[in-house]
């Protein structure tokens, strides 16, 4: 091969690589993530999961549309809830459902 042929091969390879990368970027790149609004995040529920994937804390709405904040013990035996819509606004409940402590 002559020097001109090698130079032409390099130029064609470079241009082909650039065009191919541009096309693959357009076809296979994920869509850009857009913020929901500039002043907040909108969701019906937020969960904090431990390393095993178990929900340990949550903030959200129940089936009746009542808001609540829930904290669960590491072993899952006790749950602390805070809900302004519940008659007992703050309560600590054990696994069997017995209320250990509450505040109106």
Secondary structure, DSSP 8 states (H G I E B T S, - for coil): --HHHHHHHHHHHHHHHHHHHHHHHHHHS------SBTTB---SEEEEE-TTS-EEEEEEE-TTS-EEEEEE-TTSSEEEEE-TTSSSSEEEEETTS-EEEEE-
